[in-house]
């Protein structure tokens, strides 16, 4: 509660405030409890005392009467409170010393008023307060980006990592909000739900590039010229990944449909100008975007369980096309392919096949486990899994997991693509499997290793005697792989083109292909 101390002369006390006092001075003691809220009467009293402290001035009779009335009302606050009586002498001495009172100094009168805490603008600004205000203002002005940088450089390493993470998260969230708001302003709508019809899922160096080059030319298929393994990325969240996949499929089908419509229009114009009935009959109208079957190529789709798990939610009716080849030729072709990519991309790490086999190293997916097809295909849940296999395949390798699903799988061997007779039958069965009405063109031959053989500095020939122990190790694991593949083919969800031809190719995995030149030529 604020304490108002008035110093009034004895003569003025006897005058009973008939006129405004000339020697009145007011000292406002700041209360310790600033939460007190004053009443309207106390506010009027404080204003009257401020007018009295400013000295006499000519006023009208009405204003003088108002001042006298307010001063009279202030007598109510000059009660004989215990606090005033106990501290009157102490306040008199303190006021006399501060105001320079003499023998005729006015006595002290204490006014106890329930006044509100004084506003900052009503407080007297001393030189010290002004200096402190200027210092605080300069500190706020100087707290700029340089201050943040200095704080960041002086922080411990753990705090720096947290600060960087929060800053990146804030920037990415802001960018997402800006993009979303821009799309809303532009009236852009999210694409409708898309469906992935099929996926060429590997294995590497098993004719997947040949299938991609052939299928993307089919008029009923929308397929990119490059592989897209976004669905198999393990570091992304599932919902974010599937949204990106949905946008990718929508844009893919739309762009390919527009491109084919444009080319079809040009062909019709050329055919009409030539007035050739055969040319006109050969041109067919391009299909709409929603009539195309969307497909992607991703050899990594069977490398971890993410792709199978995500596609079971996004496209439960998706069909997988998977190719296999002899494990020994697979290791040679895959390792040489990685050597070529490392040479093109100037990668310094190029371990030898001996180092990979001896230290059980996984170099760019080239490892001892790469030719063990049963480890990866078991993730589809089409066969039974024993406790030993569960521990060896999934417990020790956290990127693998069994995900039961309704996927249909078309399994073929690379020998079926290379053989002209088997290739025709394979294309017919693959057309039926994908639900296409028009036939698939003949397979070409896409071999990047052969076309860039002069760029490879140290490609290997696995049939060399120095690799005999590696071939022996692969052959020792082959019987288990062959037995599992037989069980895998018994599943009703696994479709093949020529079962007898495929089984013959699989059974040859238990023998060393270096003794058979026809196998190594593939």
C-alpha positions, -999 to 999 in steps of 0.1 A, spaced: 0 0 0 16 33 -10 24 58 18 18 95 10 39 118 33 28 155 35 48 181 53 25 209 64 33 239 87 15 244 120 -2 276 108 -16 258 78 -29 230 101 -49 256 121 -62 272 89 -81 240 82 -72 242 45 -92 273 37 -68 281 9 -43 260 -10 -12 255 11 19 273 -4 46 252 13 31 218 8 55 191 -6 45 155 -14 68 125 -12 55 92 -26 69 61 -10 69 32 -34 50 3 -18 68 -31 -15 37 -49 -27 30 -38 -62 -1 -59 -66 -23 -35 -47 -51 -20 -68 -63 14 -57 -99 27 -56 -113 57 -75 -112 79 -44 -75 72 -38 -67 81 -74 -86 114 -70 -67 120 -37 -33 115 -53 -41 139 -81 -52 165 -56 -19 162 -37 0 165 -69 -18 198 -77 -10 210 -42 27 202 -46 29 223 -77 22 255 -57 -6 281 -58 -20 292 -91 -51 312 -101 -81 290 -103 -118 295 -105 -140 293 -74 -154 260 -87 -120 244 -91 -110 258 -56 -141 243 -41 -134 210 -58 -98 210 -45 -109 219 -10 -135 191 -12 -110 165 -23 -86 178 4 -113 175 29 -120 140 18 -83 132 23 -88 138 60 -104 103 60 -71 89 51 -53 108 79 -65 85 105 -46 76 136 -33 43 123 -9 24 144 16 23 116 16 62 112 20 68 150 48 43 154 68 57 125 60 94 126 91 104 144 114 84 120 97 98 89 99 133 103 137 130 107 141 114 73 120 141 56 137 170 74 171 158 63 161 152 27 141 184 23 165 207 43 140 217 69 149 244 95 134 253 129 102 263 113 101 232 93 66 219 88 56 188 107 50 155 89 16 142 83 11 106 70 -16 98 45 -24 61 41 -40 56 8 -48 25 -12 -31 38 -44 -23 17 -75 13 12 -83 27 42 -101 31 39 -139 67 41 -153 58 74 -170 48 90 -137 80 79 -119 109 105 -118 136 95 -142 169 101 -124 203 101 -141 209 65 -129 176 53 -143 183 69 -176 217 52 -178 203 18 -170 176 23 -196 201 32 -222 223 2 -214 193 -22 -216 183 -6 -249 218 -10 -263 218 -47 -252 186 -54 -270 198 -37 -301 232 -55 -301 216 -89 -297 217 -97 -334 228 -126 -356 264 -122 -345 254 -129 -309 236 -161 -319 267 -172 -338 290 -166 -309 266 -185 -286 265 -214 -311 303 -215 -314 308 -216 -276 282 -243 -270 293 -279 -264 292 -304 -292 261 -322 -279 242 -289 -278 254 -280 -312 239 -312 -326 206 -304 -310 206 -268 -323 214 -280 -358 186 -306 -357 161 -281 -345 172 -255 -370 169 -280 -399 135 -292 -386 123 -256 -384 135 -248 -419 120 -279 -434 86 -273 -417 86 -237 -428 93 -248 -464 65 -274 -463 41 -248 -450 50 -223 -477 47 -249 -504 13 -261 -490 1 -225 -488 12 -217 -523 -6 -247 -537 -37 -237 -519 -35 -202 -532 -29 -215 -567 -58 -238 -564 -37 -269 -569 -53 -301 -557 -36 -332 -545 -35 -360 -571 -61 -387 -567 -49 -421 -553 -27 -439 -578 -21 -476 -581 12 -493 -589 4 -522 -613 38 -540 -614 74 -537 -602 105 -552 -618 122 -561 -586 155 -578 -596 177 -595 -590 206 -573 -603 222 -584 -635 193 -607 -643 178 -590 -673 160 -562 -655 174 -535 -677 163 -554 -708 128 -557 -694 127 -520 -686 138 -510 -721 111 -533 -736 82 -527 -714 84 -489 -714 78 -490 -752 45 -508 -747 15 -486 -755 -4 -497 -725 24 -492 -699 37 -461 -682 72 -466 -671 102 -443 -666 135 -448 -685 154 -450 -652 149 -472 -622 131 -456 -592 138 -471 -558 122 -444 -537 97 -469 -523 126 -489 -508 143 -461 -490 146 -471 -453 152 -437 -438 119 -421 -449 86 -424 -430 60 -446 -446 33 -420 -450 58 -395 -466 72 -421 -489 38 -433 -501 26 -397 -507 57 -391 -529 51 -424 -547 15 -413 -554 26 -380 -568 53 -397 -589 28 -422 -604 3 -395 -612 29 -373 -629 44 -403 -648 11 -414 -663 1 -379 -671 34 -370 -689 36 -403 -708 0 -400 -719 5 -364 -731 37 -373 -750 21 -402 -767 -9 -382 -777 13 -356 -793 33 -382 -812 1 -399 -823 -12 -366 -836 19 -361 -856 17 -396 -870 -19 -391 -881 -10 -359 -898 18 -376 -917 -4 -406 -926 -32 -384 -939 -8 -364 -960 6 -396 -976 -29 -409 -982 -18 -444 -973 -45 -466 -959 -19 -489 -943 -2 -460 -926 -36 -447 -913 -45 -482 -900 -11 -485 -883 -17 -454 -862 -38 -459 -831 -51 -433 -806 -30 -430 -774 -46 -441 -742 -56 -418 -715 -35 -415 -683 -60 -435 -662 -60 -463 -687 -22 -469 -685 -6 -495 -662 21 -479 -641 53 -498 -634 87 -491 -620 120 -509 -619 137 -513 -585 162 -540 -578 164 -529 -542 127 -538 -536 137 -572 -523 168 -560 -504 148 -548 -474 113 -552 -461 103 -516 -465 92 -518 -501 71 -549 -495 55 -534 -464 47 -501 -480 33 -515 -512 11 -539 -492 -6 -507 -479 -5 -486 -511 -10 -512 -538 -19 -546 -524 -26 -560 -559 8 -550 -573 26 -577 -593 63 -584 -589 86 -595 -618 118 -612 -605 146 -627 -624 174 -650 -612 206 -665 -626 234 -688 -616 249 -676 -583 285 -677 -596 278 -658 -628 257 -634 -607 286 -626 -584 310 -620 -614 285 -598 -633 274 -578 -603 309 -571 -591 321 -560 -625 290 -537 -628 299 -521 -595 335 -516 -606 322 -498 -637 300 -475 -616 328 -468 -591 351 -459 -621 325 -436 -636 317 -419 -603 354 -418 -592 348 -437 -560 380 -443 -542 369 -475 -524 373 -504 -547 378 -535 -526 388 -567 -543 364 -597 -543 388 -615 -519 385 -587 -494 347 -588 -497 346 -626 -492 372 -628 -464 359 -599 -442 322 -605 -450 320 -570 -464 290 -555 -480 303 -532 -507 275 -515 -526 253 -546 -521 281 -570 -533 285 -595 -505 286 -632 -496 248 -631 -490 240 -616 -524 237 -649 -543 215 -665 -516 182 -657 -532 162 -676 -505 171 -650 -479 154 -622 -498 125 -640 -514 114 -654 -481 102 -619 -472 71 -624 -493 59 -652 -469 52 -677 -496 71 -705 -479 75 -719 -444 105 -706 -423 122 -727 -397 136 -714 -364 172 -717 -377 163 -698 -408 145 -671 -388 175 -665 -366 200 -666 -394 181 -645 -419 161 -620 -399 175 -617 -364 210 -611 -376 199 -590 -405 174 -563 -393 167 -551 -428 149 -583 -436 115 -593 -423 86 -616 -433 56 -595 -445 27 -618 -456 8 -603 -485 -13 -610 -516 14 -602 -541 17 -623 -573 52 -630 -584 64 -638 -619 97 -657 -617 120 -662 -647 157 -670 -653 181 -650 -676 184 -681 -698 148 -677 -708 155 -641 -720 186 -651 -740 171 -681 -757 150 -671 -788 125 -699 -784 121 -695 -747 120 -657 -750 89 -658 -772 70 -680 -747 82 -658 -719 69 -626 -735 35 -643 -740 32 -654 -704 44 -621 -691 18 -603 -712 -9 -624 -697 5 -619 -662 5 -581 -665 -30 -580 -681 -19 -565 -714 -41 -568 -746 -13 -561 -771 18 -583 -773 52 -574 -759 80 -566 -784 111 -587 -787 137 -583 -760 168 -563 -769 201 -567 -753 212 -541 -728 247 -548 -715 265 -518 -700 295 -539 -690 302 -550 -726 296 -515 -740 319 -499 -715 345 -527 -711 373 -504 -721 365 -481 -691 369 -510 -665 404 -510 -651 402 -543 -632 372 -564 -641 375 -600 -630 370 -634 -645 357 -656 -618 367 -688 -636 403 -679 -630 421 -704 -606 426 -676 -581 388 -675 -575 384 -712 -570 378 -710 -533 351 -684 -538 334 -706 -564 336 -735 -540 320 -715 -512 291 -705 -535 286 -741 -546 285 -754 -510 255 -730 -503 238 -738 -536 219 -771 -525 201 -752 -498 191 -725 -522 180 -750 -548 158 -769 -523 142 -736 -511 135 -725 -547 116 -758 -554 94 -751 -524 90 -715 -535 77 -726 -569 50 -746 -553 32 -715 -540 1 -706 -560 11 -670 -560 43 -677 -579 38 -679 -617 65 -691 -642 66 -693 -680 82 -727 -686 84 -747 -653 106 -775 -667 130 -750 -683 132 -730 -651 137 -760 -628 165 -772 -651 182 -739 -648 178 -738 -610 191 -774 -606 223 -764 -624 232 -741 -596 248 -770 -577 275 -774 -603 304 -751 -612 295 -732 -644 331 -726 -653 332 -761 -667 303 -752 -691 312 -724 -715 275 -720 -726 265 -709 -691 294 -684 -687 286 -668 -721 254 -655 -707 
